[in-house]
Amino acid sequence: MAMFTNFWKRFSSSKLFTPLLILALIFLYNLIFAENFFSIEIRDGHLYGNLIDILKRATPIMLISIGLTLVIATGGIDISVGSVVAISCAVTAFLIGGDLVIKDGAIVSASRVPMFAALMCGAGAGVLAGVWNGMLVAGAGMQPIIATLILQVAGRGIAQMITKGQIITIYNDFFSNISNGYFLYLPIPVYIVAVMLVITLIVVRKTALGLFIESVGSNPTAARFSGIKAKNIIFWCYVFTGLCAGIAGILVCSNVRCADGNNAGLLMELDAILAVVIGGTSMSGGKFYLWGSMIGAIIIQTLTTTIYALGVPPEITQVVKAVVIFIICIIQSDNFRRWVVSAIRGRRGLSTE
């Protein structure tokens, strides 16, 4: 009993407690009001159900959240990741090509370059975007929100220039299977996110890099005086975020089999930032929680799926989503919690009198 009590005290004081509680409450609501929400079955050799769909659709946000968690931990922000997703989509689709040709009597997709090269260029476009943001923030000393706002605005124009203002449809089945295929009953994107998460966790938790990032976010001046090259840390965090956004762009493009420079990744940066914040990472920098960001991304996608399942009209969907997220964030506020506790204690004091 004492062991369980100690475990509960440690777990309830953890930053993961609130996100997990919120996710549990959303699941509980669906269990009561959404029929067959938790139903999972095997179809065509893979798992099928709402939970699998939520996990698959959350993967782009989860990928971006991995990188954004590190950027926010340094005290920065990157609001350009949605546009970087659009650029990655455009580059990948342009290189793969949207035409069909007849080869050996069969209709096949006409690719400008080998598939591997196209995928590397799509991810590389994200890296270049991260290098640009990192140079402006760490090198030029520009405010992160201003520096990334530049690419947020220009990024969609760049994507439109690459696609020439058209929607490039991709007919390559191999490329489509990157996002729509399955391996060992689960969607392939889940494994991509898992690999990126594990690599990131190993780097930031098994080396001193994670401590350096938190030090830069908590007190950049003290970190600099202690010998930490803060500018290098910040620069590479933005580069890594660009890589994550580039890979997310490939998944988005593969999922819909096309590249739309105007709509690909639209508002995705807001969902990713919310996922990181819901996961417990403070916007002021310092300690970060990668697992919390993953839970936050699943909360965002579960909430979206729930709203659509309830038949909420599309014109007010975003309003409902914003209200729920506001409630989630206010519950996580330490000041709000202290106010509630003091209010309850005040009422108890009045009642005893």
C-alpha positions as CSV (number, residue, x, y, z in Angstrom):
1,M,0.0,0.0,0.0
2,A,2.8,2.4,0.9
3,M,4.5,1.6,-2.5
4,F,1.3,2.4,-4.3
5,T,0.9,5.7,-2.4
6,N,4.5,6.7,-3.2
7,F,4.0,5.9,-6.8
8,W,0.7,7.9,-6.9
9,K,2.4,10.9,-5.3
10,R,5.2,10.9,-7.8
11,F,2.9,10.3,-10.8
12,S,0.3,12.9,-9.8
13,S,3.1,15.5,-9.4
14,S,4.6,14.6,-12.8
15,K,4.1,16.9,-15.8
16,L,2.6,14.0,-17.7
17,F,-0.2,13.6,-15.2
18,T,-2.4,16.4,-16.5
19,P,-2.1,15.5,-20.2
20,L,-2.8,11.9,-19.5
21,L,-5.8,12.9,-17.3
22,I,-7.1,15.1,-20.1
23,L,-6.7,12.3,-22.7
24,A,-8.5,9.9,-20.4
25,L,-11.4,12.3,-20.0
26,I,-11.8,12.7,-23.7
27,F,-11.6,8.9,-24.1
28,L,-14.2,8.5,-21.4
29,Y,-16.6,10.9,-23.2
30,N,-16.2,8.9,-26.4
31,L,-16.7,5.7,-24.5
32,I,-20.1,7.0,-23.2
33,F,-21.4,8.9,-26.2
34,A,-19.5,7.6,-29.3
35,E,-20.6,4.1,-30.4
36,N,-17.8,1.7,-31.3
37,F,-15.2,4.4,-30.8
38,F,-12.8,1.9,-29.2
39,S,-13.6,-0.9,-31.6
40,I,-10.5,-2.3,-33.3
41,E,-10.5,-5.1,-35.9
42,I,-8.2,-6.6,-38.4
43,R,-9.0,-5.8,-42.1
44,D,-6.8,-6.5,-45.1
45,G,-4.0,-7.7,-42.8
46,H,-3.8,-4.6,-40.6
47,L,-5.6,-3.1,-37.6
48,Y,-8.6,-0.9,-38.3
49,G,-10.5,1.5,-36.0
50,N,-10.8,5.0,-34.7
51,L,-7.8,4.7,-32.4
52,I,-5.6,3.6,-35.3
53,D,-6.9,6.4,-37.5
54,I,-6.2,8.9,-34.7
55,L,-2.7,7.6,-34.2
56,K,-2.0,7.8,-38.0
57,R,-3.4,11.3,-38.5
58,A,-1.5,12.6,-35.5
59,T,1.9,11.5,-36.9
60,P,2.7,14.8,-38.8
61,I,1.9,16.9,-35.7
62,M,3.9,14.4,-33.5
63,L,6.9,14.8,-35.8
64,I,6.8,18.6,-35.8
65,S,6.2,18.6,-32.0
66,I,9.5,16.6,-31.5
67,G,11.5,19.4,-33.0
68,L,9.4,22.3,-31.6
69,T,9.8,20.9,-28.1
70,L,13.5,21.5,-28.3
71,V,13.1,25.0,-29.9
72,I,10.6,26.0,-27.2
73,A,12.9,24.6,-24.5
74,T,15.5,27.1,-25.6
75,G,13.1,29.9,-25.1
76,G,12.4,30.2,-28.9
77,I,9.4,29.5,-31.2
78,D,9.0,28.4,-34.8
79,I,5.8,29.4,-36.5
80,S,7.0,28.6,-39.9
81,V,6.8,24.8,-39.7
82,G,3.4,24.7,-41.5
83,S,5.0,26.5,-44.5
84,V,8.0,24.3,-44.3
85,V,5.6,21.3,-44.6
86,A,4.2,23.0,-47.8
87,I,7.7,23.5,-49.2
88,S,8.7,19.9,-48.5
89,C,5.5,18.7,-50.2
90,A,6.1,20.8,-53.2
91,V,9.8,19.8,-53.6
92,T,9.0,16.1,-53.2
93,A,6.0,16.1,-55.6
94,F,7.9,18.2,-58.2
95,L,10.8,15.7,-58.2
96,I,8.6,12.6,-58.3
97,G,6.4,14.1,-61.0
98,G,2.7,14.1,-61.6
99,D,2.7,12.6,-65.1
100,L,2.0,9.1,-66.3
101,V,3.9,7.4,-69.2
102,I,3.6,4.1,-71.0
103,K,6.6,1.8,-70.3
104,D,6.7,-1.8,-71.6
105,G,3.0,-1.7,-72.3
106,A,2.1,-0.6,-68.8
107,I,1.1,2.8,-67.5
108,V,3.6,4.0,-64.8
109,S,4.5,7.1,-63.0
110,A,7.1,9.4,-64.6
111,S,9.6,10.4,-62.0
112,R,12.2,13.1,-62.6
113,V,14.7,11.5,-60.2
114,P,15.0,8.2,-58.2
115,M,12.5,7.9,-55.3
116,F,15.2,8.0,-52.7
117,A,16.7,11.2,-54.0
118,A,13.2,12.8,-54.1
119,L,12.6,11.9,-50.4
120,M,16.1,13.1,-49.4
121,C,15.5,16.4,-51.2
122,G,12.1,16.8,-49.5
123,A,13.6,16.3,-46.1
124,G,16.6,18.5,-47.2
125,A,14.3,21.3,-48.0
126,G,13.1,21.2,-44.4
127,V,16.7,21.3,-43.2
128,L,17.5,24.3,-45.4
129,A,14.5,26.1,-43.9
130,G,15.8,25.2,-40.4
131,V,19.2,26.6,-41.3
132,W,17.6,29.8,-42.5
133,N,15.7,30.2,-39.2
134,G,18.7,29.3,-37.1
135,M,20.9,31.8,-38.9
136,L,18.3,34.6,-38.3
137,V,17.7,33.7,-34.6
138,A,21.1,32.5,-33.4
139,G,23.3,34.3,-35.9
140,A,21.6,37.7,-36.5
141,G,20.0,37.8,-33.0
142,M,16.5,38.3,-34.5
143,Q,13.5,37.7,-32.3
144,P,12.4,34.1,-33.0
145,I,8.7,34.9,-33.7
146,I,9.8,37.6,-36.2
147,A,12.5,35.4,-37.8
148,T,10.1,32.5,-38.3
149,L,7.2,34.8,-39.4
150,I,9.3,35.7,-42.4
151,L,9.5,32.1,-43.6
152,Q,5.9,31.5,-42.6
153,V,4.8,34.2,-45.0
154,A,7.3,33.5,-47.8
155,G,7.2,29.7,-47.5
156,R,3.8,29.3,-49.1
157,G,4.9,31.6,-51.9
158,I,8.0,29.4,-52.4
159,A,5.8,26.3,-52.5
160,Q,3.5,27.9,-55.0
161,M,6.4,28.8,-57.2
162,I,7.7,25.2,-57.1
163,T,4.3,23.8,-58.1
164,K,3.6,26.8,-60.4
165,G,0.3,27.4,-58.5
166,Q,-1.0,24.0,-59.5
167,I,-1.9,20.9,-57.4
168,I,0.6,18.2,-58.4
169,T,-1.0,14.8,-58.2
170,I,1.3,11.8,-57.6
171,Y,0.5,8.4,-59.1
172,N,3.4,6.5,-57.6
173,D,2.1,3.6,-55.4
174,F,5.4,3.2,-53.5
175,F,5.3,6.8,-52.4
176,S,1.7,6.5,-51.4
177,N,2.5,3.5,-49.2
178,I,4.9,5.6,-47.1
179,S,1.9,7.1,-45.4
180,N,-0.9,4.8,-46.3
181,G,0.9,1.5,-46.0
182,Y,1.1,-0.8,-43.0
183,F,3.8,-2.9,-41.3
184,L,3.1,-5.4,-38.5
185,Y,-0.6,-4.3,-38.4
186,L,0.3,-0.6,-37.7
187,P,0.6,2.3,-40.1
188,I,4.1,3.0,-41.4
189,P,4.1,6.6,-40.2
190,V,3.8,5.4,-36.6
191,Y,7.2,3.6,-37.0
192,I,8.7,6.7,-38.5
193,V,7.6,8.8,-35.5
194,A,8.9,6.1,-33.1
195,V,12.3,6.1,-34.7
196,M,12.6,9.9,-34.6
197,L,11.4,10.0,-31.0
198,V,13.8,7.2,-29.8
199,I,16.8,8.9,-31.6
200,T,15.9,12.3,-30.0
201,L,15.4,10.8,-26.6
202,I,18.7,9.0,-26.7
203,V,20.5,12.2,-27.8
204,V,18.9,14.6,-25.3
205,R,18.6,12.2,-22.3
206,K,21.7,10.0,-22.6
207,T,24.1,12.9,-23.4
208,A,24.6,16.3,-22.0
209,L,22.8,18.0,-24.9
210,G,19.4,17.9,-23.1
211,L,20.9,19.6,-20.1
212,F,22.5,22.2,-22.3
213,I,19.2,23.0,-24.1
214,E,17.4,23.4,-20.7
215,S,20.2,25.6,-19.4
216,V,20.0,27.9,-22.5
217,G,16.2,28.1,-22.1
218,S,16.4,28.7,-18.3
219,N,19.2,31.3,-18.2
220,P,21.1,31.9,-21.5
221,T,23.5,34.4,-19.8
222,A,24.5,31.9,-17.1
223,A,24.7,29.1,-19.7
224,R,27.1,31.3,-21.8
225,F,29.3,32.1,-18.8
226,S,29.5,28.4,-17.9
227,G,31.0,27.6,-21.3
228,I,27.9,26.5,-23.2
229,K,27.8,27.7,-26.8
230,A,24.2,28.9,-26.6
231,K,24.1,30.1,-30.2
232,N,25.2,26.7,-31.6
233,I,22.6,25.0,-29.4
234,I,19.8,27.3,-30.6
235,F,20.9,27.0,-34.3
236,W,20.9,23.2,-34.3
237,C,17.5,23.1,-32.6
238,Y,16.0,25.1,-35.4
239,V,17.8,22.9,-38.0
240,F,16.4,19.8,-36.3
241,T,12.9,21.3,-36.3
242,G,13.2,22.0,-40.0
243,L,14.2,18.3,-40.6
244,C,11.1,17.1,-38.6
245,A,8.8,19.5,-40.6
246,G,10.4,18.2,-43.8
247,I,9.7,14.6,-43.0
248,A,6.2,15.6,-41.9
249,G,5.7,17.2,-45.3
250,I,6.6,14.0,-47.0
251,L,4.0,12.1,-44.9
252,V,1.3,14.7,-45.7
253,C,2.1,14.6,-49.4
254,S,2.1,10.8,-49.4
255,N,-1.2,10.6,-47.5
256,V,-3.1,12.8,-50.0
257,R,-1.0,11.8,-53.0
258,C,-0.6,15.4,-54.1
259,A,1.1,18.7,-53.2
260,D,-1.0,21.8,-52.7
261,G,1.3,24.7,-51.8
262,N,-1.6,26.8,-50.6
263,N,-3.1,24.3,-48.1
264,A,-0.5,21.7,-47.2
265,G,0.4,22.1,-43.5
266,L,-2.0,25.0,-43.1
267,L,-2.3,26.0,-39.4
268,M,-0.3,22.9,-38.5
269,E,2.2,25.0,-36.6
270,L,-0.6,26.1,-34.2
271,D,-1.6,22.5,-33.4
272,A,2.1,21.5,-32.9
273,I,2.7,24.4,-30.5
274,L,-0.5,23.6,-28.6
275,A,0.7,19.9,-28.4
276,V,4.0,21.0,-26.9
277,V,2.3,23.3,-24.4
278,I,-0.3,20.8,-23.4
279,G,2.5,18.3,-22.9
280,G,4.0,20.4,-20.1
281,T,6.8,22.3,-21.8
282,S,6.8,26.0,-20.8
283,M,6.8,28.7,-23.5
284,S,9.4,30.6,-21.5
285,G,11.9,27.8,-22.0
286,G,13.7,25.4,-19.6
287,K,12.6,21.9,-18.9
288,F,11.0,20.0,-21.8
289,Y,8.9,16.8,-22.0
290,L,9.0,14.9,-25.3
291,W,6.6,12.3,-24.1
292,G,4.2,15.0,-23.0
293,S,4.4,16.6,-26.5
294,M,3.5,13.2,-28.0
295,I,0.5,12.9,-25.7
296,G,-0.5,16.5,-26.5
297,A,-0.5,15.7,-30.3
298,I,-2.7,12.7,-29.7
299,I,-5.0,14.9,-27.5
300,I,-5.3,17.5,-30.4
301,Q,-6.1,14.8,-33.0
302,T,-8.5,12.9,-30.6
303,L,-10.3,16.2,-29.9
304,T,-10.6,16.9,-33.7
305,T,-11.9,13.4,-34.4
306,T,-14.4,13.7,-31.5
307,I,-15.7,17.0,-32.7
308,Y,-16.3,15.7,-36.3
309,A,-17.9,12.5,-34.9
310,L,-20.4,14.6,-32.9
311,G,-21.5,16.2,-36.2
312,V,-20.5,19.7,-35.3
313,P,-21.0,22.0,-38.3
314,P,-17.7,22.8,-40.0
315,E,-18.1,26.6,-39.6
316,I,-18.0,26.3,-35.8
317,T,-15.6,23.4,-35.5
318,Q,-12.6,25.6,-34.8
319,V,-14.5,27.6,-32.2
320,V,-15.4,24.5,-30.3
321,K,-11.9,23.2,-30.6
322,A,-10.5,26.6,-29.3
323,V,-12.8,26.6,-26.3
324,V,-11.8,23.1,-25.3
325,I,-8.1,23.8,-25.7
326,F,-8.6,27.0,-23.7
327,I,-10.1,25.0,-20.8
328,I,-7.3,22.5,-21.1
329,C,-4.6,25.2,-20.9
330,I,-6.2,27.1,-18.1
331,I,-6.5,23.9,-16.0
332,Q,-2.7,23.4,-16.5
333,S,-2.0,26.9,-15.2
334,D,-0.3,26.9,-11.8
335,N,-1.7,30.4,-11.0
336,F,-5.2,29.1,-11.8
337,R,-4.7,26.1,-9.6
338,R,-3.5,28.2,-6.7
339,W,-6.5,30.5,-7.1
340,V,-8.9,27.5,-7.0
341,V,-7.2,26.1,-3.9
342,S,-7.3,29.4,-2.1
343,A,-10.9,30.0,-3.1
344,I,-11.9,26.5,-1.7
345,R,-9.9,27.1,1.5
346,G,-11.6,30.5,1.8
347,R,-15.1,29.0,1.5
348,R,-14.2,26.3,4.1
349,G,-13.0,29.0,6.4
350,L,-16.3,30.9,6.1
351,S,-18.3,27.8,6.6
352,T,-16.5,26.9,9.8
353,E,-17.1,30.3,11.2
